[in-house]
Amino acid sequence: MKKLGRQTWQFDTEPRVLSTGTVAGKVESEGPLGQWFDVRLVQDGMQDASWERDEQNLMRQAVETALAKAKLSPNDVDVALGGDLNAQLTGFYFGLRDFNFPELGLYSACSTMTQSMALAGLLVDVGAAHTVLAGTSSHNSTAERQFRFPTEYGAQKPETAQRTVTGAGMAVVGAGAGNVVIREATIGEVVDFGIKNPWEYGAAMAPAAFRTIMTHLDATGRKIDDFDCIATGDLGRIGHAILRDLFAQQGEDPGNILTDCGMLIYAPEQPEVFSGGSGAACSSLVTFGYLLEKLRIGTWSRILVAATGALLSTFTSQQKDSIPAISHAVVFERRGG
């Protein structure tokens, strides 16, 4: 591993994304990217004894799918990295408890996906692991009562709100064959724009995404045009517009290269999606199901994914604290074969 600047890792051995597994909720499956997901739920509503159990099942299915596609068994996994939005990371730990492999739970809110992929790449690159599972889950109904109001309240939401994605995505990262590599990772820093409204995640997270992307470009010497796609995690339409304004203030116009997973996963006309998608599974589903596939089939050769996380809790919002945010970025590249 080579360190570029203070926050960017460049992986000499180019760890490979061997496979991915994606499980999407009903609303997500009905969106523009539905065809790209491995498992598409056709029923809405509680499937198990609780919403939390449902989310654990999403995580388990994503792991099983990723391992099956890579033709691996749980015994082949050296460590699993990941997280969710539930207290004590129960979606991750409870969902994976029957697999009997080592686990490290992570939390960077909705930026946990790129945090897990950055660490997976590092572990494989330095030889600490040969095969790593990495990914996240979220569920609309568990996140609503974890961070805002019980689902049963039917709380009214403004257009600035975002819909928490129901789904899970896991990737198998290792030193084997595969034409998608993890080339670099830039670890983000906490940025506080002073936003206090818990319905304005996109506005809170956009400055963190901007800082991480610019930090990565400065460290690597690349320009925006060196990427086929730069995708933020879940800024939604409002946060995405703010991010474009921040680029414009620096004289940059990313054009069609810049997009957002929260905008891609839902069609604007879908009911109750508001400003777009959010949640830890938003960037996992879009990246593992759609963006990486564009690399695999040769449409693109290099992309940067900067997942974004709003670092708040129920208590900090009630105490009228601001919402700091963080964004971690990972660069994926295509290799021949």
C-alpha positions in Angstrom: 0.0 0.0 0.0 1.2 3.5 -0.9 0.0 6.5 0.9 -0.8 9.6 -1.2 -1.1 12.7 0.9 -2.7 12.4 4.4 -5.9 10.5 3.6 -5.5 8.4 0.4 -4.4 4.8 0.1 -3.3 3.4 -3.2 -3.3 -0.4 -3.3 -0.3 -2.0 -5.0 -1.8 -5.5 -5.4 -5.1 -4.1 -6.7 -7.5 -6.3 -4.7 -10.4 -7.6 -6.8 -14.1 -7.5 -6.4 -14.8 -11.2 -7.0 -18.6 -11.0 -6.8 -21.5 -9.0 -5.3 -24.9 -9.8 -3.9 -27.8 -7.4 -3.9 -31.2 -7.7 -2.3 -33.7 -4.9 -3.0 -37.0 -4.1 -1.4 -40.2 -3.8 -3.3 -40.1 0.0 -4.0 -36.4 -0.2 -4.9 -37.1 -3.2 -7.3 -39.8 -1.1 -9.0 -37.4 1.8 -9.6 -35.2 2.4 -12.7 -32.4 0.0 -11.6 -34.6 -2.9 -10.5 -33.3 -5.2 -13.3 -29.8 -4.8 -12.0 -30.4 -6.4 -8.6 -30.0 -10.1 -7.8 -33.0 -10.5 -5.5 -36.1 -8.3 -5.9 -38.7 -8.5 -3.3 -42.3 -8.4 -4.6 -44.1 -8.0 -1.4 -44.2 -5.0 0.9 -44.9 -5.0 4.6 -43.4 -7.1 7.4 -42.2 -10.5 6.4 -40.9 -11.8 9.7 -41.6 -11.1 13.3 -40.3 -7.5 13.1 -38.9 -5.0 10.7 -35.5 -5.6 12.3 -35.7 -9.3 11.6 -36.6 -8.4 8.0 -33.5 -6.4 7.7 -31.3 -9.2 9.1 -32.8 -11.5 6.5 -31.8 -9.0 3.8 -28.2 -9.0 5.0 -28.2 -12.8 5.2 -29.5 -13.1 1.6 -27.0 -10.7 0.3 -24.1 -12.7 1.8 -25.5 -16.0 0.5 -25.9 -14.5 -3.0 -22.4 -13.0 -3.1 -20.8 -16.2 -1.9 -22.7 -18.3 -4.3 -21.7 -16.1 -7.3 -18.1 -16.4 -6.2 -18.4 -20.2 -5.7 -17.2 -19.8 -2.1 -18.4 -21.1 1.2 -18.5 -19.3 4.6 -15.3 -21.2 5.6 -13.5 -19.3 2.8 -14.1 -15.9 4.3 -11.4 -14.5 6.5 -13.4 -11.6 7.8 -16.7 -9.8 7.2 -16.9 -6.0 7.4 -20.1 -4.0 7.4 -22.8 -2.2 9.2 -26.3 -0.8 9.2 -28.3 1.9 10.8 -29.6 0.0 13.8 -28.4 0.4 17.4 -25.5 -2.0 18.1 -25.4 -2.9 14.4 -27.9 -5.7 14.9 -28.7 -5.9 11.2 -25.1 -6.9 10.5 -24.3 -9.0 13.5 -27.6 -10.8 13.9 -27.9 -11.3 10.1 -24.5 -12.9 9.9 -24.4 -14.7 13.2 -25.1 -18.2 11.7 -22.2 -18.0 9.2 -19.5 -18.6 11.8 -16.8 -16.3 10.3 -15.0 -13.4 11.9 -16.8 -10.1 11.8 -16.0 -6.5 12.3 -19.0 -4.2 12.6 -18.5 -0.6 11.2 -20.4 2.6 11.4 -20.1 5.7 9.4 -23.9 6.1 8.9 -24.7 5.9 5.2 -21.1 6.1 4.2 -20.4 2.7 5.8 -20.3 0.9 2.4 -17.2 2.7 1.1 -15.6 2.5 4.6 -16.0 -1.3 4.5 -14.7 -1.5 0.9 -11.7 0.7 1.8 -10.8 -1.5 4.7 -11.4 -4.7 2.7 -9.0 -3.5 0.1 -6.4 -2.6 2.7 -6.7 -6.0 4.5 -6.2 -7.8 1.2 -3.5 -5.5 0.0 -1.3 -5.9 3.1 -1.9 -9.6 3.3 -3.9 -9.6 6.5 -6.8 -11.4 4.7 -7.3 -13.3 1.5 -11.0 -13.1 1.2 -13.2 -10.4 2.7 -16.9 -9.7 2.7 -17.9 -6.1 2.8 -21.2 -4.3 2.6 -24.3 -2.8 4.3 -28.0 -3.0 4.8 -30.8 -0.6 5.7 -34.6 -0.8 6.0 -37.1 2.0 5.6 -39.1 1.0 8.7 -36.2 0.3 11.0 -34.5 3.5 10.1 -37.6 5.6 10.5 -38.1 4.7 14.2 -34.4 4.6 14.8 -33.8 8.2 13.7 -37.1 9.9 13.4 -40.6 8.7 14.4 -42.2 5.2 14.8 -43.6 4.1 11.5 -47.1 3.8 13.0 -47.2 7.6 13.6 -47.4 8.3 9.9 -45.4 11.5 10.3 -45.7 13.9 7.4 -42.5 14.7 5.5 -41.4 17.7 3.6 -40.1 17.5 0.0 -36.5 17.9 1.3 -36.8 14.5 3.0 -35.4 11.3 1.5 -36.7 7.7 1.6 -34.5 5.3 3.4 -33.7 2.4 1.1 -34.8 -1.1 2.0 -32.1 -3.6 0.9 -28.7 -5.0 1.4 -25.5 -5.3 -0.7 -22.4 -7.4 0.0 -19.2 -7.7 -2.0 -16.5 -10.4 -1.9 -13.1 -8.8 -2.1 -10.0 -10.9 -2.6 -6.8 -11.7 -4.4 -8.4 -14.0 -7.0 -9.6 -13.5 -10.6 -11.9 -10.6 -11.6 -11.8 -7.6 -13.8 -12.9 -5.0 -11.3 -10.2 -3.8 -8.9 -10.1 -1.5 -5.9 -7.4 1.0 -6.8 -7.6 3.7 -4.2 -9.5 4.8 -1.1 -9.7 8.3 0.4 -10.8 8.4 4.1 -13.0 11.3 4.8 -13.1 13.8 7.7 -16.0 15.1 9.6 -17.5 18.3 8.1 -20.2 20.3 9.9 -22.2 22.7 7.7 -24.4 23.8 10.6 -27.6 22.1 9.3 -29.9 21.1 12.1 -33.0 19.9 10.3 -33.1 16.1 10.2 -35.2 16.3 7.0 -32.3 17.9 5.2 -29.6 15.2 5.1 -28.6 16.1 1.6 -27.7 19.6 2.5 -25.8 18.4 5.5 -23.8 15.8 3.6 -22.9 17.7 0.4 -20.0 19.6 1.8 -18.4 16.4 3.2 -18.7 14.7 -0.3 -17.2 17.8 -1.9 -14.2 17.8 0.5 -13.5 14.1 0.1 -13.7 14.2 -3.7 -11.4 17.3 -3.9 -9.0 15.7 -1.4 -8.8 12.6 -3.6 -8.2 14.6 -6.7 -5.5 16.7 -5.0 -3.8 13.5 -3.6 -3.8 11.6 -6.9 -3.3 14.5 -9.3 -6.3 13.4 -11.3 -9.1 15.6 -12.8 -12.8 15.0 -12.9 -12.5 14.1 -16.6 -10.3 11.2 -15.6 -13.4 9.3 -14.4 -16.3 7.9 -16.3 -18.5 8.4 -13.3 -18.3 10.0 -9.9 -21.2 8.9 -7.7 -22.0 10.2 -4.3 -23.9 8.0 -1.9 -27.3 9.5 -1.1 -27.4 13.3 -1.4 -30.7 13.2 -3.3 -31.7 15.9 -5.7 -31.3 18.8 -3.2 -27.9 17.7 -1.9 -26.8 17.0 -5.4 -27.6 20.5 -6.5 -25.7 21.9 -3.6 -22.7 19.8 -4.5 -22.8 21.1 -8.0 -22.8 24.6 -6.6 -19.8 23.9 -4.5 -17.9 22.6 -7.6 -19.0 25.7 -9.5 -17.5 28.0 -6.8 -14.2 26.3 -7.6 -14.6 26.8 -11.3 -15.4 23.1 -11.9 -18.2 21.7 -14.0 -18.5 17.9 -13.6 -21.3 17.7 -16.2 -22.8 14.2 -16.6 -19.8 12.5 -14.9 -21.3 13.5 -11.5 -24.3 11.6 -10.2 -25.8 10.3 -7.0 -27.0 6.9 -5.9 -30.0 8.4 -4.1 -31.2 9.9 -7.4 -30.5 6.8 -9.5 -32.4 4.3 -7.3 -35.8 5.9 -7.5 -37.8 7.5 -10.3 -39.0 11.0 -9.3 -42.6 10.0 -10.0 -42.5 7.0 -7.6 -44.8 7.8 -4.6 -43.2 9.0 -1.4 -39.6 9.1 -2.5 -39.3 12.8 -2.0 -35.8 14.1 -2.8 -34.5 10.6 -3.5 -33.0 7.7 -1.6 -30.9 7.5 1.5 -29.8 4.8 3.9 -26.7 2.5 4.2 -28.1 0.2 1.5 -28.6 3.0 -1.0 -24.9 3.2 -2.2 -24.5 -0.6 -1.7 -27.4 -1.5 -4.1 -26.5 1.1 -6.7 -22.7 0.5 -6.6 -22.7 -3.3 -6.4 -25.7 -3.9 -8.6 -25.3 -1.2 -11.3 -22.1 0.9 -11.2 -19.6 -2.0 -10.9 -21.5 -3.9 -13.6 -20.8 -1.0 -16.0 -17.1 -1.6 -15.3 -17.4 -5.4 -15.7 -19.0 -5.2 -19.1 -16.5 -2.6 -20.3 -18.8 0.5 -20.6 -16.6 2.3 -18.1 -12.9 2.0 -17.1 -12.7 4.0 -13.9 -15.3 5.3 -11.3 -15.2 7.0 -7.9 -17.9 6.3 -5.4 -18.1 8.7 -2.4 -20.7 7.4 -0.1 -22.0 10.0 2.4 -23.1 9.7 6.0 -25.1 12.1 8.3 -23.7 11.6 11.8 -26.8 12.2 13.9 -28.8 10.3 16.5 -32.4 10.6 17.8 -31.0 12.4 20.8 -28.7 14.9 19.0 -31.6 16.0 16.9 -33.9 16.4 19.9 -31.2 18.4 21.6 -31.0 20.7 18.5 -27.4 19.9 17.7 -26.1 20.3 14.2 -25.7 17.4 11.8 -22.0 16.7 11.0 -21.3 14.5 8.1 -18.5 12.3 6.6 -17.8 10.8 3.2 -15.3 8.1 2.3 -14.4 7.5 -1.4 -13.2 4.4 -3.2 -11.9 4.2 -6.8 -12.8 1.1 -8.8 -11.1 0.4 -12.1 -11.5 -2.2 -14.9 -8.8 -4.5 -15.8 -8.6 -6.7 -18.9 -9.9 -10.3 -18.8 
